[in-house]
Amino acid sequence: MSTRHTRSFPARRDALPQVEAFLAEVCAAAGLDRAMGLRVTLLVEELFTNTVVHGHGADSDAPVQLDCEVAAGRIALVYEDTGPPHDPFAAVASPSRARTSRTGRWAGSACSSSPPWPSRSSTRGPATGTASRS
């Protein structure tokens, strides 16, 4: 059986202690050990800080929604914010195809302009993840 824990926070740096307290409750409800709880907290702190700094450019009263489905030893987390979509690969130019020597082989960059996974801007959905104890 699982339970749902949902909470909304303003996208403000001073809300981080409330976010951490919420996550501590969620991790305790799931029975996660301290190490896994710290991993979950670090993950969400990074997402939250990126929302404030890069998504909104500063503290904002815009909501950040955390929705956690908790079962014994497991948390399924959905993080959703209202910051504008960001595609980190949008500014990367497509690799140019340059001919190398006399072999006729083509050389290009190892960096692709499109990631092998759907970017948030293309899916426009929330970030999701799962944590569980081993």
N, CA and C atoms as a LAMMPS dump frame, in Angstrom:
ITEM: TIMESTEP
0
ITEM: NUMBER OF ATOMS
402
ITEM: BOX BOUNDS ff ff ff
-5.0000000000000000e+02 5.0000000000000000e+02
-5.0000000000000000e+02 5.0000000000000000e+02
-5.0000000000000000e+02 5.0000000000000000e+02
ITEM: ATOMS id mol type element x y z
1 1 1 N 0.843 -1.18 0
2 1 2 C 0 0 0
3 1 3 C 0.89 1.245 0
4 2 1 N 0.49 2.223 -0.756
5 2 2 C 1.266 3.47 -0.803
6 2 3 C 0.397 4.639 -0.344
7 3 1 N 1.085 5.682 0.068
8 3 2 C 0.405 6.918 0.452
9 3 3 C 0.997 8.058 -0.352
10 4 1 N 0.229 9.093 -0.528
11 4 2 C 0.668 10.254 -1.297
12 4 3 C 0.921 11.416 -0.348
13 5 1 N 2.064 12.077 -0.571
14 5 2 C 2.445 13.272 0.182
15 5 3 C 2.657 14.379 -0.845
16 6 1 N 1.875 15.429 -0.753
17 6 2 C 1.95 16.521 -1.721
18 6 3 C 2.076 17.842 -0.98
19 7 1 N 2.935 18.698 -1.516
20 7 2 C 3.079 20.021 -0.902
21 7 3 C 3.571 20.998 -1.95
22 8 1 N 3.156 22.242 -1.806
23 8 2 C 3.575 23.316 -2.7
24 8 3 C 4.386 24.329 -1.89
25 9 1 N 5.46 24.838 -2.502
26 9 2 C 6.345 25.812 -1.863
27 9 3 C 6.553 26.985 -2.8
28 10 1 N 6.756 28.19 -2.264
29 10 2 C 7.13 29.303 -3.143
30 10 3 C 8.572 29.096 -3.615
31 11 1 N 8.855 29.522 -4.827
32 11 2 C 10.201 29.381 -5.397
33 11 3 C 11.119 30.445 -4.798
34 12 1 N 11.384 30.311 -3.525
35 12 2 C 12.218 31.259 -2.777
36 12 3 C 13.283 30.476 -2.01
37 13 1 N 14.492 31.006 -1.991
38 13 2 C 15.575 30.32 -1.278
39 13 3 C 15.252 30.118 0.196
40 14 1 N 14.523 31.049 0.794
41 14 2 C 14.212 30.893 2.214
42 14 3 C 13.168 29.799 2.48
43 15 1 N 12.627 29.188 1.443
44 15 2 C 11.694 28.068 1.607
45 15 3 C 12.423 26.725 1.683
46 16 1 N 13.728 26.71 1.407
47 16 2 C 14.48 25.449 1.422
48 16 3 C 14.37 24.682 2.744
49 17 1 N 14.422 25.334 3.919
50 17 2 C 14.257 24.556 5.162
51 17 3 C 12.91 23.825 5.231
52 18 1 N 11.847 24.435 4.716
53 18 2 C 10.541 23.763 4.705
54 18 3 C 10.544 22.587 3.716
55 19 1 N 11.223 22.771 2.587
56 19 2 C 11.351 21.683 1.609
57 19 3 C 12.097 20.514 2.252
58 20 1 N 13.209 20.807 2.924
59 20 2 C 13.999 19.765 3.578
60 20 3 C 13.193 19.042 4.655
61 21 1 N 12.411 19.779 5.435
62 21 2 C 11.583 19.166 6.478
63 21 3 C 10.531 18.245 5.862
64 22 1 N 9.908 18.684 4.78
65 22 2 C 8.925 17.864 4.076
66 22 3 C 9.57 16.571 3.581
67 23 1 N 10.754 16.694 2.977
68 23 2 C 11.446 15.509 2.459
69 23 3 C 11.854 14.559 3.579
70 24 1 N 12.238 15.1 4.727
71 24 2 C 12.58 14.253 5.876
72 24 3 C 11.366 13.427 6.299
73 25 1 N 10.18 14.045 6.314
74 25 2 C 8.941 13.33 6.649
75 25 3 C 8.66 12.231 5.633
76 26 1 N 8.827 12.569 4.359
77 26 2 C 8.556 11.61 3.287
78 26 3 C 9.528 10.427 3.369
79 27 1 N 10.815 10.714 3.542
80 27 2 C 11.822 9.647 3.629
81 27 3 C 11.587 8.764 4.85
82 28 1 N 11.188 9.378 5.971
83 28 2 C 10.878 8.602 7.182
84 28 3 C 9.664 7.703 6.937
85 29 1 N 8.656 8.229 6.26
86 29 2 C 7.454 7.444 5.972
87 29 3 C 7.779 6.243 5.08
88 30 1 N 8.781 6.405 4.21
89 30 2 C 9.182 5.317 3.317
90 30 3 C 10.148 4.354 3.993
91 31 1 N 10.694 4.754 5.14
92 31 2 C 11.662 3.909 5.827
93 31 3 C 13.034 3.922 5.18
94 32 1 N 13.36 4.991 4.45
95 32 2 C 14.676 5.081 3.816
96 32 3 C 15.733 5.385 4.867
97 33 1 N 16.924 4.836 4.679
98 33 2 C 18.005 5.122 5.625
99 33 3 C 18.519 6.542 5.418
100 34 1 N 19.377 6.984 6.331
101 34 2 C 19.874 8.361 6.315
102 34 3 C 20.588 8.697 5.01
103 35 1 N 21.428 7.781 4.513
104 35 2 C 22.184 8.035 3.284
105 35 3 C 21.252 8.263 2.086
106 36 1 N 20.235 7.425 1.944
107 36 2 C 19.306 7.592 0.826
108 36 3 C 18.482 8.862 1.019
109 37 1 N 18.106 9.168 2.256
110 37 2 C 17.369 10.408 2.529
111 37 3 C 18.172 11.633 2.142
112 38 1 N 19.472 11.599 2.42
113 38 2 C 20.335 12.72 2.03
114 38 3 C 20.449 12.837 0.508
115 39 1 N 20.478 11.715 -0.187
116 39 2 C 20.524 11.742 -1.662
117 39 3 C 19.258 12.378 -2.236
118 40 1 N 18.118 11.96 -1.696
119 40 2 C 16.844 12.52 -2.158
120 40 3 C 16.809 14.022 -1.886
121 41 1 N 17.234 14.418 -0.689
122 41 2 C 17.236 15.838 -0.327
123 41 3 C 18.171 16.631 -1.232
124 42 1 N 19.363 16.123 -1.493
125 42 2 C 20.304 16.813 -2.377
126 42 3 C 19.726 16.969 -3.783
127 43 1 N 19.114 15.925 -4.288
128 43 2 C 18.501 15.982 -5.613
129 43 3 C 17.457 17.099 -5.693
130 44 1 N 16.564 17.134 -4.716
131 44 2 C 15.497 18.137 -4.737
132 44 3 C 16.048 19.532 -4.469
133 45 1 N 17.045 19.656 -3.583
134 45 2 C 17.669 20.972 -3.359
135 45 3 C 18.26 21.525 -4.654
136 46 1 N 18.912 20.674 -5.444
137 46 2 C 19.487 21.114 -6.721
138 46 3 C 18.385 21.553 -7.692
139 47 1 N 17.335 20.769 -7.795
140 47 2 C 16.212 21.147 -8.66
141 47 3 C 15.61 22.477 -8.207
142 48 1 N 15.396 22.598 -6.901
143 48 2 C 14.765 23.792 -6.332
144 48 3 C 15.633 25.029 -6.569
145 49 1 N 16.934 24.899 -6.302
146 49 2 C 17.85 26.025 -6.513
147 49 3 C 17.895 26.421 -7.983
148 50 1 N 17.916 25.433 -8.882
149 50 2 C 17.895 25.744 -10.315
150 50 3 C 16.605 26.443 -10.72
151 51 1 N 15.502 26.047 -10.12
152 51 2 C 14.226 26.719 -10.407
153 51 3 C 14.303 28.191 -10.023
154 52 1 N 14.802 28.465 -8.82
155 52 2 C 14.87 29.845 -8.327
156 52 3 C 15.858 30.664 -9.155
157 53 1 N 17.079 30.167 -9.287
158 53 2 C 18.159 30.941 -9.909
159 53 3 C 18.022 31.023 -11.421
160 54 1 N 17.776 29.89 -12.074
161 54 2 C 17.76 29.865 -13.538
162 54 3 C 16.359 29.95 -14.13
163 55 1 N 15.387 29.359 -13.454
164 55 2 C 14.021 29.378 -13.974
165 55 3 C 13.349 30.726 -13.811
166 56 1 N 13.447 31.289 -12.607
167 56 2 C 12.785 32.569 -12.332
168 56 3 C 13.757 33.737 -12.253
169 57 1 N 15.046 33.46 -12.16
170 57 2 C 16.05 34.521 -12.12
171 57 3 C 16.25 35.131 -10.746
172 58 1 N 15.419 34.794 -9.787
173 58 2 C 15.501 35.316 -8.417
174 58 3 C 14.371 34.668 -7.615
175 59 1 N 14.296 35.009 -6.335
176 59 2 C 13.191 34.521 -5.518
177 59 3 C 11.868 34.924 -6.15
178 60 1 N 10.887 34.031 -6.051
179 60 2 C 9.588 34.251 -6.672
180 60 3 C 8.522 33.594 -5.805
181 61 1 N 7.318 34.1 -5.894
182 61 2 C 6.207 33.466 -5.197
183 61 3 C 5.54 32.392 -6.056
184 62 1 N 6.084 32.14 -7.246
185 62 2 C 5.554 31.093 -8.122
186 62 3 C 5.682 29.74 -7.42
187 63 1 N 4.731 28.842 -7.622
188 63 2 C 4.743 27.576 -6.881
189 63 3 C 5.717 26.536 -7.442
190 64 1 N 6.249 25.752 -6.515
191 64 2 C 6.986 24.534 -6.835
192 64 3 C 6.219 23.413 -6.148
193 65 1 N 5.774 22.443 -6.919
194 65 2 C 4.951 21.35 -6.397
195 65 3 C 5.795 20.098 -6.243
196 66 1 N 5.752 19.492 -5.058
197 66 2 C 6.38 18.196 -4.822
198 66 3 C 5.267 17.196 -4.536
199 67 1 N 5.237 16.131 -5.316
200 67 2 C 4.226 15.096 -5.164
201 67 3 C 4.958 13.772 -5.006
202 68 1 N 4.825 13.154 -3.849
203 68 2 C 5.549 11.927 -3.547
204 68 3 C 4.574 10.794 -3.272
205 69 1 N 4.782 9.682 -3.953
206 69 2 C 4.041 8.468 -3.641
207 69 3 C 4.994 7.591 -2.841
208 70 1 N 4.589 7.25 -1.625
209 70 2 C 5.466 6.57 -0.692
210 70 3 C 4.946 5.162 -0.408
211 71 1 N 5.848 4.197 -0.512
212 71 2 C 5.579 2.817 -0.107
213 71 3 C 6.786 2.365 0.713
214 72 1 N 6.693 1.228 1.325
215 72 2 C 7.802 0.733 2.152
216 72 3 C 9.078 0.631 1.322
217 73 1 N 10.084 1.417 1.706
218 73 2 C 11.371 1.381 1.028
219 73 3 C 11.414 2.06 -0.31
220 74 1 N 10.402 2.858 -0.652
221 74 2 C 10.333 3.43 -1.998
222 74 3 C 9.616 4.778 -2.006
223 75 1 N 10.159 5.706 -2.791
224 75 2 C 9.517 7.003 -3.021
225 75 3 C 9.498 7.253 -4.524
226 76 1 N 8.347 7.584 -5.06
227 76 2 C 8.239 8.07 -6.433
228 76 3 C 7.965 9.557 -6.318
229 77 1 N 8.847 10.371 -6.863
230 77 2 C 8.809 11.818 -6.681
231 77 3 C 8.517 12.513 -8.005
232 78 1 N 7.566 13.44 -7.976
233 78 2 C 7.302 14.304 -9.126
234 78 3 C 7.567 15.731 -8.669
235 79 1 N 8.465 16.409 -9.378
236 79 2 C 8.839 17.795 -9.086
237 79 3 C 8.33 18.635 -10.247
238 80 1 N 7.552 19.656 -9.933
239 80 2 C 6.99 20.488 -11.001
240 80 3 C 7.103 21.953 -10.619
241 81 1 N 7.641 22.751 -11.535
242 81 2 C 7.73 24.187 -11.3
243 81 3 C 7.102 24.947 -12.461
244 82 1 N 7.016 26.247 -12.326
245 82 2 C 6.389 27.079 -13.362
246 82 3 C 7.412 27.918 -14.109
247 83 1 N 8.7 27.618 -13.915
248 83 2 C 9.741 28.327 -14.659
249 83 3 C 9.629 27.997 -16.139
250 84 1 N 10.159 28.858 -16.993
251 84 2 C 10.088 28.589 -18.424
252 84 3 C 10.918 27.352 -18.777
253 85 1 N 10.497 26.599 -19.791
254 85 2 C 11.269 25.422 -20.201
255 85 3 C 12.681 25.831 -20.609
256 86 1 N 13.623 24.935 -20.345
257 86 2 C 15.018 25.198 -20.708
258 86 3 C 15.58 23.977 -21.418
259 87 1 N 16.124 24.181 -22.598
260 87 2 C 16.783 23.114 -23.346
261 87 3 C 18.264 23.448 -23.406
262 88 1 N 19.101 22.78 -22.598
263 88 2 C 20.526 23.121 -22.574
264 88 3 C 21.236 22.85 -23.882
265 89 1 N 20.621 22.101 -24.777
266 89 2 C 21.248 21.786 -26.05
267 89 3 C 20.83 22.739 -27.171
268 90 1 N 19.923 23.662 -26.879
269 90 2 C 19.433 24.573 -27.922
270 90 3 C 20.545 25.442 -28.489
271 91 1 N 21.512 25.821 -27.665
272 91 2 C 22.578 26.711 -28.118
273 91 3 C 23.743 25.963 -28.761
274 92 1 N 23.701 24.633 -28.76
275 92 2 C 24.784 23.846 -29.337
276 92 3 C 24.552 23.7 -30.832
277 93 1 N 25.536 24.087 -31.6
278 93 2 C 25.428 23.987 -33.05
279 93 3 C 25.541 22.527 -33.475
280 94 1 N 24.874 22.182 -34.552
281 94 2 C 24.996 20.843 -35.108
282 94 3 C 26.435 20.616 -35.532
283 95 1 N 26.926 19.397 -35.357
284 95 2 C 28.301 19.132 -35.764
285 95 3 C 28.461 19.31 -37.272
286 96 1 N 29.566 19.908 -37.659
287 96 2 C 29.822 20.06 -39.086
288 96 3 C 30.497 18.799 -39.588
289 97 1 N 30.273 18.505 -40.804
290 97 2 C 30.89 17.315 -41.398
291 97 3 C 32.105 17.771 -42.184
292 98 1 N 33.266 17.447 -41.674
293 98 2 C 34.512 17.824 -42.33
294 98 3 C 35.192 16.573 -42.864
295 99 1 N 35.611 16.597 -44.121
296 99 2 C 36.281 15.447 -44.733
297 99 3 C 37.711 15.37 -44.195
298 100 1 N 38.14 14.166 -43.844
299 100 2 C 39.493 13.972 -43.332
300 100 3 C 40.373 13.306 -44.376
301 101 1 N 41.57 13.719 -44.48
302 101 2 C 42.624 13.221 -45.361
303 101 3 C 42.115 12.576 -46.639
304 102 1 N 42.786 11.504 -47.098
305 102 2 C 42.426 10.891 -48.368
306 102 3 C 41.552 9.668 -48.204
307 103 1 N 41.177 9.332 -46.977
308 103 2 C 40.438 8.095 -46.75
309 103 3 C 38.961 8.241 -47.112
310 104 1 N 38.493 9.45 -47.214
311 104 2 C 37.085 9.66 -47.507
312 104 3 C 36.195 9.509 -46.287
313 105 1 N 36.768 9.337 -45.104
314 105 2 C 35.971 9.246 -43.881
315 105 3 C 35.517 10.638 -43.475
316 106 1 N 34.398 10.678 -42.812
317 106 2 C 33.86 11.952 -42.327
318 106 3 C 34.144 12.076 -40.85
319 107 1 N 34.51 13.275 -40.421
320 107 2 C 34.746 13.53 -38.997
321 107 3 C 33.717 14.532 -38.514
322 108 1 N 33.328 14.414 -37.294
323 108 2 C 32.364 15.36 -36.72
324 108 3 C 32.581 15.473 -35.234
325 109 1 N 31.796 16.276 -34.607
326 109 2 C 31.894 16.497 -33.168
327 109 3 C 31.196 15.368 -32.431
328 110 1 N 31.671 15.091 -31.223
329 110 2 C 31.032 14.082 -30.383
330 110 3 C 29.788 14.631 -29.701
331 111 1 N 29.579 15.921 -29.788
332 111 2 C 28.432 16.562 -29.137
333 111 3 C 27.285 16.66 -30.13
334 112 1 N 26.126 16.268 -29.719
335 112 2 C 24.949 16.317 -30.573
336 112 3 C 24.052 17.461 -30.141
337 113 1 N 23.33 18.02 -31.084
338 113 2 C 22.415 19.106 -30.725
339 113 3 C 21.108 18.577 -30.156
340 114 1 N 20.895 17.276 -30.215
341 114 2 C 19.692 16.734 -29.588
342 114 3 C 20.098 15.583 -28.683
343 115 1 N 19.682 15.637 -27.419
344 115 2 C 20.066 14.6 -26.468
345 115 3 C 19.352 13.292 -26.78
346 116 1 N 19.863 12.167 -26.277
347 116 2 C 19.226 10.873 -26.521
348 116 3 C 17.969 10.677 -25.677
349 117 1 N 17.632 11.615 -24.826
350 117 2 C 16.435 11.546 -24.001
351 117 3 C 15.571 12.757 -24.31
352 118 1 N 14.28 12.704 -24.055
353 118 2 C 13.441 13.883 -24.314
354 118 3 C 13.766 14.992 -23.331
355 119 1 N 13.969 16.201 -23.842
356 119 2 C 14.241 17.325 -22.95
357 119 3 C 12.941 17.804 -22.356
358 120 1 N 13.042 18.519 -21.253
359 120 2 C 11.844 19.022 -20.583
360 120 3 C 11.071 19.956 -21.495
361 121 1 N 11.823 20.741 -22.305
362 121 2 C 11.124 21.684 -23.171
363 121 3 C 10.341 20.963 -24.258
364 122 1 N 10.801 19.75 -24.65
365 122 2 C 10.075 19.047 -25.693
366 122 3 C 8.886 18.279 -25.131
367 123 1 N 8.989 17.816 -23.877
368 123 2 C 7.886 17.055 -23.303
369 123 3 C 6.939 17.935 -22.493
370 124 1 N 7.451 19.062 -22.021
371 124 2 C 6.689 19.998 -21.202
372 124 3 C 6.023 19.332 -20.011
373 125 1 N 6.62 18.264 -19.526
374 125 2 C 6.086 17.564 -18.368
375 125 3 C 6.975 17.775 -17.163
376 126 1 N 6.541 17.302 -16.015
377 126 2 C 7.329 17.456 -14.8
378 126 3 C 8.517 16.515 -14.782
379 127 1 N 9.503 16.856 -13.966
380 127 2 C 10.629 15.951 -13.741
381 127 3 C 10.176 14.868 -12.781
382 128 1 N 10.519 13.622 -13.059
383 128 2 C 10.108 12.535 -12.192
384 128 3 C 11.3 11.661 -11.841
385 129 1 N 11.193 10.936 -10.755
386 129 2 C 12.25 10.014 -10.363
387 129 3 C 11.777 9.107 -9.256
388 130 1 N 12.549 8.07 -9.013
389 130 2 C 12.216 7.104 -7.984
390 130 3 C 13.443 6.825 -7.137
391 131 1 N 13.28 6.752 -5.848
392 131 2 C 14.351 6.368 -4.937
393 131 3 C 13.89 5.152 -4.16
394 132 1 N 14.784 4.21 -3.98
395 132 2 C 14.435 3.041 -3.167
396 132 3 C 15.678 2.53 -2.469
397 133 1 N 15.471 1.844 -1.376
398 133 2 C 16.61 1.266 -0.681
399 133 3 C 16.943 -0.065 -1.34
400 134 1 N 18.207 -0.396 -1.344
401 134 2 C 18.65 -1.649 -1.991
402 134 3 C 18.483 -2.822 -1.075
